[in-house]
Amino acid sequence: METAYLRAFVLVVETGTLAEAARRLDVTPAAISQQIQVLERQLGTALLGRTGRTVTPTESGRRLAERCIGLLKEVDELRSWVNQAEEVRELRIGTINTALHSLLPDALARFASAYPGVSVHIRSAMSGELFEAVKQLELDAAVCLHPPFAMPKAFAWELLRQEPLVVLAGARDEHADPHELLRTRPLIRYDRNLGGGKQADEYLRRAGIAPAQERFELSSLLAIAMMVDRGLGVSLVPDIASPLTAGLRISKLLLPTASEPRRFGVLWRRASPCATLIKSFLEHARAAARA
């Protein structure tokens, strides 16, 4: 009996539709339906009842779904245990630029000290791309924003840092009104394709702030901080903690209205063959985030 078919069945029971289960598994609803039909033939009983587009488990299906939760967990643990029989010598980590320019170097320094024989390959990309790379097994783990959807149970994510929005301005404006600066000074926008950029754009709209001039829009928070230091404008960005900005002549002004913070953390597959290394990296990343 294919464990992949059992996973598909459990996901259908959880979501209540073949279409949603198929979307999460990146297959067609027809493929999910065929897998469940195979299970029904093998077990000799109907597992699902269908009403329109929704499905509900039969009594046999409910019993199977309950049993599968523990069974699939044991299968994942067995796979991880077997794969760890061969010592892993490489860890592939993805990261967003913010983490790369802030806590990641410290986390990697701690990790390298604990595992001097492990080679670490690092890829920088946007959070959505990193999630897909972990999903496709191209990366073992990623430091990224939490995906804007319910994650499949095969994945885990743990928070490392929360970053509220702040106004970046020149050092001489440290006592200025942040909303007035956003209205009257040239705005250096954080890329609206990114999570933090979307949050900043939403804040401006909620506060009814229309910048007098929008001068630049870019995806690098470090570059934005340098531009503010050079007097090119002000910016509304997540409050990063990077040693690379320590020598810049900039001020971070708190907003008068509370904003939703940007959250990033570590994403990985629970049954990864690199589970031991990933958990160690997570531990060192936590320590770096607290420092």
PyMOL commands that set and color helices and strands:
alter all, ss='L'
color gray80, all
select helices_A, chain A and resi 3-15+18-25+29-43+59-83+97-100+104-114+127-135+171-173+178-184+195-206+221-229+243-245+275-290
alter helices_A, ss='H'
color red, helices_A
select strands_A, chain A and resi 48-51+54-57+90-95+119-124+141-145+155-163+165-170+186-190+213-218+235-238+250-254+262-269
alter strands_A, ss='S'
color yellow, strands_A
deselect
rebuild
show_as cartoon
